[in-house]
Amino acid sequence: MTLVSGWGRFPVVDTEMLRPRSFGAVGEAVAVTGTIARGNGRAYGDAAIGAARTIAMTALDRVRSFDPATGRIRLEAGVLLSDLIDTFGPRGFFPFVVPGTRFVSVGGAIAADVHGKNHHGEGGFGRYVDSILLRTGAGETIEASREQNSDAFFATVGGMGLTGVILEATMRLRPVVSGWIRERVISASDLDAAMRALEASDPATYSVAWIDCVARGRNLGRSLIYLGEHAGRDELAEGADMFPVGKAPGLGVPLDLPSITLNRYSIGTFNELYYRMGARRTGIDHVVSLYPYFFPLDSLSDWNRIYGRRGFLQHQCVIPEAGAREVLGDILDRVARRGDASFLAVLKKLGHGDGLLSFPLPGYTLALDFPVRGDILNFLDEIDRLVVAGGGRLYLAKDARQSRATFEAGYPALARFKAIRKSLDPAQNIRSKLSQRLFDEG
């Protein structure tokens, strides 16, 4: 047995870890009850940890075919987005959707239906997946798409790996001219201004807000909004590399920092400096490499150790647009009074999700990190009640502790998902620690 955790390093549990190198070996592993697939381990909580055994998929990382005329690619589920970007960026292609780290697998991105800075206009990762090769818990290997085995397809997109193991996928890449982003920064003095700025920025391809979760009073929710567009050749400096290569993470966090490191004063000081530096750039276009724009934390290896040896919890909710201002304001006020949230907090607009259990819905999503200490679990239960009352839900790929009642209140298509899952896996061989907590009976 192996001690395993998600990126948040909480919880840490025992599981048997398998590393298959063929689809046949995956099939043998799935035949045992309590199995789940795992990509590169970037789900924050317990979604990619098997109830009994975990299938590490990163060895299955081959590209099967690529059509440069259409950008359509067939590849194994263990391919990382980082490799996809490094290989096909110089050929003029980029994934339509990327999350906040490039070190996620294609299979994991489908299972979580990850969203990026462009969800408000272009949707999530699953929207650009044409078909999936799926090994079910019943031992069958099926091709699922919007036209063929469509129930399995829409249950697998965002289904957290609980319909079976994704072996391969066919997806589309976006044609781009360069690996650079034209970025514009907008400063917002409070939450109202931040939400107005995001609303007014709907035409932008990419938009995201860093939000100061320590600011209170008239500065509650003050933010920096980052807009982005893919830059053309004429926007780059003479002699610039059209597709800069992504660097491996450099300076890292060599040890678990003491929990006292993150406190109201350290976070407040960082946020004040960060806001002032960003505000100086307001309204001025800058051309930046795609790597710091999309993946700002990837340059710092093991950054999850900042929160100490007990790990951290990310609370990411989405609130429907109509009630978002009131609910988000209440959450931020409580977080600011508490004083121990993350120095990196994110606010974005989302559109409709595509899968049955896809996280996004039209509204605003707020992501906050909290070190595991004190009464944090009780505090997050309190925040969950605000989310549920506002008609929102929590992101399963980031979750490690929400209650079954909170989950069931937020996902109205759950009954249909469960029926499809049962048809694909009658013996319920596919089980994760997350499914034990939120889905499974008995």
C-alpha positions as CSV (number, residue, x, y, z in Angstrom):
1,M,0.0,0.0,0.0
2,T,1.1,3.6,-0.7
3,L,0.2,6.8,1.2
4,V,-1.4,9.1,-1.4
5,S,-3.0,12.6,-1.4
6,G,-4.2,15.1,-3.9
7,W,-2.4,18.4,-4.6
8,G,-3.9,19.9,-1.4
9,R,-2.1,17.1,0.6
10,F,-5.3,16.5,2.5
11,P,-6.5,13.9,3.2
12,V,-3.7,11.4,3.0
13,V,-4.9,7.8,2.6
14,D,-3.6,4.3,1.9
15,T,-4.2,2.8,-1.6
16,E,-2.6,0.2,-3.8
17,M,-0.9,2.0,-6.7
18,L,-0.7,0.4,-10.1
19,R,1.2,1.8,-13.1
20,P,-0.1,0.0,-16.3
21,R,1.7,0.4,-19.6
22,S,-1.0,-1.1,-21.8
23,F,-4.8,-0.9,-22.2
24,G,-5.0,-4.6,-21.3
25,A,-3.3,-4.0,-18.0
26,V,-5.8,-1.2,-17.3
27,G,-8.7,-3.7,-18.0
28,E,-7.3,-6.2,-15.5
29,A,-7.0,-3.5,-12.8
30,V,-10.6,-2.3,-13.4
31,A,-12.0,-5.7,-12.7
32,V,-11.3,-5.3,-9.0
33,T,-13.8,-3.4,-6.8
34,G,-12.6,0.0,-5.5
35,T,-10.5,1.2,-8.4
36,I,-10.1,4.7,-9.9
37,A,-7.9,6.2,-12.6
38,R,-5.4,9.0,-11.6
39,G,-3.6,11.4,-14.0
40,N,-0.8,13.6,-12.7
41,G,-2.3,14.0,-9.2
42,R,-3.4,17.6,-9.6
43,A,-6.9,17.1,-8.3
44,Y,-6.8,18.9,-4.9
45,G,-8.7,16.4,-2.7
46,D,-9.7,12.7,-2.9
47,A,-11.2,12.5,-6.4
48,A,-8.2,10.6,-7.9
49,I,-7.6,8.1,-5.0
50,G,-9.1,4.7,-5.3
51,A,-11.2,3.2,-2.5
52,A,-8.8,0.2,-2.7
53,R,-6.5,0.7,-5.7
54,T,-5.4,3.6,-7.9
55,I,-4.4,3.3,-11.6
56,A,-1.7,5.9,-12.4
57,M,-2.2,6.6,-16.1
58,T,0.9,8.8,-16.9
59,A,2.7,5.9,-18.7
60,L,0.0,5.9,-21.4
61,D,1.0,9.1,-23.0
62,R,1.3,8.5,-26.8
63,V,-0.2,10.7,-29.5
64,R,-2.0,8.4,-32.0
65,S,-2.7,10.9,-34.8
66,F,-2.8,14.6,-35.6
67,D,-4.4,16.4,-38.5
68,P,-2.8,19.8,-39.0
69,A,-5.6,20.9,-41.4
70,T,-8.3,20.6,-38.7
71,G,-6.3,20.6,-35.4
72,R,-7.9,17.3,-34.5
73,I,-5.7,15.0,-32.4
74,R,-6.2,11.5,-31.0
75,L,-4.1,10.8,-27.9
76,E,-3.9,8.6,-24.9
77,A,-5.3,9.8,-21.6
78,G,-2.0,10.1,-19.8
79,V,-0.6,12.9,-22.1
80,L,0.0,16.0,-20.1
81,L,-1.2,19.4,-21.3
82,S,2.4,20.7,-20.8
83,D,3.6,18.2,-23.4
84,L,0.8,19.0,-25.7
85,I,1.5,22.7,-25.6
86,D,5.3,22.3,-26.0
87,T,4.9,19.9,-28.9
88,F,2.1,21.5,-30.9
89,G,2.5,25.2,-29.9
90,P,5.4,25.6,-32.4
91,R,3.1,24.1,-35.0
92,G,0.6,26.8,-34.4
93,F,-1.9,25.0,-32.0
94,F,-3.0,25.4,-28.4
95,P,-5.7,23.7,-26.3
96,F,-9.0,25.5,-26.4
97,V,-9.3,25.3,-22.7
98,V,-6.5,25.2,-20.0
99,P,-6.8,25.3,-16.2
100,G,-4.5,27.1,-13.9
101,T,-1.7,24.5,-14.3
102,R,-0.4,22.8,-17.4
103,F,0.7,19.7,-15.4
104,V,-2.6,17.9,-15.8
105,S,-3.4,14.9,-17.9
106,V,-5.9,14.9,-20.8
107,G,-7.9,12.2,-19.0
108,G,-8.0,14.2,-15.8
109,A,-9.0,17.3,-17.7
110,I,-12.0,15.5,-19.3
111,A,-13.0,13.8,-16.0
112,A,-13.1,17.2,-14.3
113,D,-14.3,19.1,-17.4
114,V,-11.8,21.7,-16.4
115,H,-12.5,25.3,-17.1
116,G,-10.2,28.2,-17.8
117,K,-10.2,31.9,-18.2
118,N,-12.5,31.7,-21.3
119,H,-15.4,29.7,-19.9
120,H,-17.8,32.7,-20.1
121,G,-17.5,32.7,-23.9
122,E,-16.1,29.4,-25.0
123,G,-17.1,26.7,-22.4
124,G,-15.1,24.0,-20.8
125,F,-12.6,21.3,-21.8
126,G,-15.2,18.8,-22.7
127,R,-16.8,21.0,-25.4
128,Y,-13.7,20.4,-27.5
129,V,-13.6,16.6,-27.0
130,D,-15.2,14.7,-29.9
131,S,-15.0,11.2,-28.6
132,I,-13.7,9.1,-25.7
133,L,-12.4,5.5,-25.6
134,L,-13.7,4.3,-22.2
135,R,-13.0,1.1,-20.3
136,T,-16.1,0.5,-18.1
137,G,-16.3,-1.2,-14.8
138,A,-18.3,-4.0,-16.5
139,G,-15.2,-4.8,-18.6
140,E,-16.3,-3.4,-21.9
141,T,-14.3,-0.9,-24.0
142,I,-16.6,1.5,-25.7
143,E,-16.3,4.6,-27.9
144,A,-18.5,7.4,-26.6
145,S,-19.3,10.7,-28.4
146,R,-22.2,13.1,-28.7
147,E,-23.7,10.7,-31.4
148,Q,-22.6,7.3,-30.1
149,N,-23.1,6.1,-26.5
150,S,-24.0,9.8,-25.8
151,D,-25.2,9.0,-22.3
152,A,-21.8,7.6,-21.4
153,F,-20.1,10.6,-23.1
154,F,-22.0,13.3,-21.1
155,A,-21.6,11.3,-17.9
156,T,-17.9,10.9,-18.4
157,V,-17.3,14.6,-19.2
158,G,-17.1,16.0,-15.6
159,G,-17.9,12.6,-14.1
160,M,-14.7,12.5,-12.0
161,G,-13.6,9.1,-13.5
162,L,-16.6,7.3,-12.1
163,T,-18.0,6.0,-15.4
164,G,-14.8,4.0,-16.2
165,V,-11.2,4.6,-17.2
166,I,-10.6,7.0,-20.1
167,L,-8.1,5.4,-22.3
168,E,-8.0,7.7,-25.3
169,A,-9.7,10.8,-26.6
170,T,-10.1,12.7,-29.8
171,M,-10.1,16.4,-29.3
172,R,-9.6,19.7,-31.2
173,L,-6.8,22.2,-30.7
174,R,-7.1,26.0,-31.4
175,P,-5.0,27.5,-34.2
176,V,-2.9,30.3,-32.9
177,V,-0.3,32.6,-34.5
178,S,2.0,32.8,-31.5
179,G,2.7,31.7,-27.9
180,W,2.1,35.2,-26.6
181,I,-0.9,36.9,-24.9
182,R,-1.8,40.5,-25.2
183,E,-2.8,41.3,-21.6
184,R,-4.6,44.3,-20.2
185,V,-5.0,44.9,-16.4
186,I,-8.0,46.6,-14.9
187,S,-8.0,47.6,-11.2
188,A,-11.3,47.5,-9.2
189,S,-11.6,49.2,-5.9
190,D,-14.2,46.8,-4.5
191,L,-16.3,43.7,-5.3
192,D,-19.0,45.8,-7.1
193,A,-16.4,47.3,-9.4
194,A,-14.8,43.9,-10.0
195,M,-18.0,42.3,-11.0
196,R,-18.9,45.3,-13.3
197,A,-15.5,45.0,-14.9
198,L,-15.9,41.3,-15.6
199,E,-19.4,41.9,-16.9
200,A,-18.1,44.6,-19.3
201,S,-15.3,42.3,-20.3
202,D,-17.5,39.5,-21.7
203,P,-16.2,40.1,-25.3
204,A,-12.7,39.4,-24.2
205,T,-11.5,35.8,-24.9
206,Y,-9.9,35.5,-21.5
207,S,-10.7,37.2,-18.3
208,V,-9.9,36.5,-14.6
209,A,-9.7,38.5,-11.4
210,W,-7.2,38.2,-8.6
211,I,-9.2,39.2,-5.5
212,D,-7.8,40.5,-2.3
213,C,-9.5,38.3,0.3
214,V,-8.1,40.2,3.3
215,A,-9.4,43.7,2.4
216,R,-12.4,44.8,4.4
217,G,-14.8,47.7,4.6
218,R,-15.0,49.9,1.5
219,N,-12.2,47.9,0.0
220,L,-14.0,44.5,0.3
221,G,-13.3,42.4,-2.8
222,R,-10.9,44.8,-4.4
223,S,-9.4,43.1,-7.4
224,L,-7.1,43.2,-10.4
225,I,-8.8,41.9,-13.6
226,Y,-6.5,40.4,-16.3
227,L,-7.9,40.3,-19.8
228,G,-6.1,38.4,-22.6
229,E,-6.1,37.8,-26.3
230,H,-3.8,35.6,-28.4
231,A,-1.2,38.0,-29.8
232,G,-0.4,38.3,-33.5
233,R,2.9,38.5,-35.2
234,D,2.8,42.2,-35.6
235,E,2.4,42.7,-31.8
236,L,5.7,41.1,-30.9
237,A,9.1,42.7,-30.6
238,E,11.4,42.2,-33.5
239,G,13.3,38.9,-33.2
240,A,11.0,37.6,-30.5
241,D,10.6,33.8,-30.4
242,M,7.1,33.1,-31.8
243,F,6.6,30.2,-29.4
244,P,8.6,30.4,-26.2
245,V,9.4,27.1,-24.6
246,G,7.8,26.4,-21.2
247,K,10.5,26.2,-18.6
248,A,10.5,23.4,-16.0
249,P,9.5,24.7,-12.5
250,G,12.5,26.5,-11.1
251,L,12.9,27.6,-7.5
252,G,10.7,25.5,-5.2
253,V,9.6,25.3,-1.7
254,P,12.1,22.9,-0.1
255,L,10.2,22.2,3.1
256,D,6.8,22.5,4.7
257,L,6.5,26.1,6.0
258,P,5.3,26.6,9.6
259,S,1.6,27.2,9.7
260,I,2.1,30.6,11.3
261,T,3.8,31.8,8.1
262,L,0.4,32.5,6.5
263,N,-1.4,35.0,8.7
264,R,-3.4,38.2,8.4
265,Y,-0.3,40.3,8.4
266,S,1.8,38.4,5.9
267,I,-1.1,37.9,3.5
268,G,-2.2,41.5,4.0
269,T,1.3,42.8,3.2
270,F,1.6,40.7,0.1
271,N,-1.8,41.6,-1.1
272,E,-1.2,45.4,-0.6
273,L,2.0,45.3,-2.6
274,Y,0.5,43.0,-5.3
275,Y,-2.5,45.3,-5.7
276,R,-0.5,48.5,-6.0
277,M,1.9,47.0,-8.5
278,G,-0.9,45.7,-10.6
279,A,-2.8,49.0,-10.4
280,R,0.1,50.8,-11.9
281,R,-0.4,48.8,-15.1
282,T,-4.1,49.6,-15.4
283,G,-5.3,50.2,-19.0
284,I,-1.9,49.5,-20.7
285,D,-1.6,46.5,-23.0
286,H,1.4,44.3,-22.4
287,V,2.5,41.2,-24.4
288,V,3.4,38.3,-22.1
289,S,4.3,34.7,-22.7
290,L,1.3,32.3,-22.4
291,Y,3.0,30.6,-19.4
292,P,2.8,33.3,-16.8
293,Y,-0.6,34.4,-18.1
294,F,-2.2,31.0,-17.8
295,F,0.0,29.1,-15.4
296,P,1.4,31.7,-12.9
297,L,2.2,29.1,-10.1
298,D,3.8,26.5,-12.4
299,S,7.1,28.3,-12.2
300,L,7.3,27.5,-8.4
301,S,7.7,23.8,-7.8
302,D,6.0,22.2,-4.8
303,W,4.2,25.5,-4.0
304,N,1.6,23.4,-2.1
305,R,4.2,23.1,0.7
306,I,3.6,26.8,1.6
307,Y,0.6,25.8,3.6
308,G,2.5,23.5,5.9
309,R,2.7,19.8,6.5
310,R,-1.0,19.4,7.2
311,G,-1.9,20.7,3.7
312,F,-4.6,23.0,2.5
313,L,-8.2,23.0,1.3
314,Q,-9.4,24.9,-1.7
315,H,-13.0,26.0,-1.6
316,Q,-14.2,26.8,-5.1
317,C,-17.9,27.6,-5.5
318,V,-20.0,29.0,-8.3
319,I,-23.0,31.2,-7.6
320,P,-25.8,31.9,-10.2
321,E,-25.5,35.4,-11.5
322,A,-28.7,36.8,-10.1
323,G,-27.6,36.3,-6.4
324,A,-23.9,36.3,-6.8
325,R,-23.1,39.8,-5.5
326,E,-24.9,39.2,-2.2
327,V,-23.5,35.7,-1.6
328,L,-19.9,36.5,-2.6
329,G,-19.9,39.6,-0.6
330,D,-21.0,37.7,2.5
331,I,-18.4,35.0,1.9
332,L,-15.6,37.5,1.4
333,D,-16.6,39.5,4.5
334,R,-16.4,36.3,6.6
335,V,-13.1,35.3,5.1
336,A,-11.6,38.8,5.6
337,R,-12.7,38.8,9.2
338,R,-11.1,35.4,9.7
339,G,-7.8,36.5,8.1
340,D,-6.1,33.3,7.1
341,A,-7.2,32.7,3.4
342,S,-4.9,32.5,0.5
343,F,-2.8,35.2,-1.0
344,L,-4.0,33.9,-4.4
345,A,-7.8,34.1,-4.7
346,V,-9.6,34.0,-8.0
347,L,-12.9,35.3,-9.3
348,K,-14.2,34.4,-12.8
349,K,-17.4,34.4,-14.8
350,L,-18.6,31.1,-16.0
351,G,-21.1,29.9,-18.6
352,H,-23.1,26.6,-19.0
353,G,-21.4,23.3,-18.3
354,D,-21.5,20.4,-20.8
355,G,-21.4,17.3,-18.7
356,L,-24.0,16.0,-16.3
357,L,-21.7,16.8,-13.3
358,S,-19.8,19.6,-14.9
359,F,-19.1,22.3,-12.3
360,P,-19.8,25.5,-14.2
361,L,-23.2,27.2,-14.4
362,P,-23.9,30.8,-15.6
363,G,-22.6,33.0,-12.8
364,Y,-19.4,33.7,-10.8
365,T,-16.9,31.3,-9.4
366,L,-14.7,32.2,-6.4
367,A,-11.7,30.0,-5.4
368,L,-10.0,30.4,-2.0
369,D,-7.2,28.4,-0.3
370,F,-7.1,27.7,3.4
371,P,-4.4,26.0,5.5
372,V,-5.7,22.9,7.4
373,R,-5.7,24.1,11.0
374,G,-8.0,25.1,13.8
375,D,-11.7,25.2,13.0
376,I,-11.4,25.4,9.3
377,L,-13.7,22.5,8.6
378,N,-16.5,24.1,10.6
379,F,-15.9,27.4,8.9
380,L,-16.1,25.9,5.4
381,D,-19.4,24.1,6.4
382,E,-20.7,27.6,7.3
383,I,-19.6,28.9,3.8
384,D,-21.2,25.9,2.2
385,R,-24.6,26.8,3.7
386,L,-24.3,30.2,2.0
387,V,-23.5,28.6,-1.3
388,V,-26.4,26.2,-1.1
389,A,-28.8,28.9,-0.1
390,G,-27.6,30.9,-3.1
391,G,-28.3,28.0,-5.5
392,G,-24.6,27.3,-6.1
393,R,-22.3,24.3,-5.8
394,L,-18.7,23.3,-5.2
395,Y,-16.1,22.0,-7.7
396,L,-15.5,18.3,-7.2
397,A,-12.0,18.5,-8.6
398,K,-11.0,20.8,-5.8
399,D,-13.1,19.3,-3.0
400,A,-11.9,17.2,-0.1
401,R,-14.5,17.7,2.6
402,Q,-18.0,18.9,1.5
403,S,-21.0,16.9,2.9
404,R,-23.2,14.7,0.8
405,A,-26.1,17.0,1.5
406,T,-24.2,20.0,0.1
407,F,-23.2,18.0,-3.0
408,E,-26.7,16.7,-3.7
409,A,-28.2,20.2,-3.3
410,G,-25.9,21.5,-6.0
411,Y,-26.1,18.9,-8.8
412,P,-29.7,18.5,-10.1
413,A,-28.6,15.9,-12.8
414,L,-27.2,13.6,-10.1
415,A,-30.0,11.0,-10.4
416,R,-29.5,10.6,-14.1
417,F,-25.7,10.4,-13.7
418,K,-26.1,7.6,-11.1
419,A,-28.4,5.6,-13.5
420,I,-25.9,5.9,-16.3
421,R,-23.0,5.0,-14.0
422,K,-24.9,1.9,-12.8
423,S,-25.5,0.8,-16.4
424,L,-21.8,1.0,-17.2
425,D,-20.6,-0.5,-14.0
426,P,-23.4,-2.6,-12.3
427,A,-21.0,-4.0,-9.7
428,Q,-19.7,-0.5,-8.9
429,N,-16.0,-1.6,-9.4
430,I,-15.1,2.0,-10.1
431,R,-14.9,3.7,-6.7
432,S,-12.8,6.6,-5.4
433,K,-12.5,8.1,-1.9
434,L,-14.6,11.0,-3.2
435,S,-17.4,8.6,-4.5
436,Q,-17.4,6.8,-1.1
437,R,-17.9,10.2,0.6
438,L,-20.5,11.6,-1.8
439,F,-22.0,8.9,-4.1
440,D,-21.8,5.3,-3.1
441,E,-24.4,3.4,-1.1
442,G,-23.2,1.0,1.6
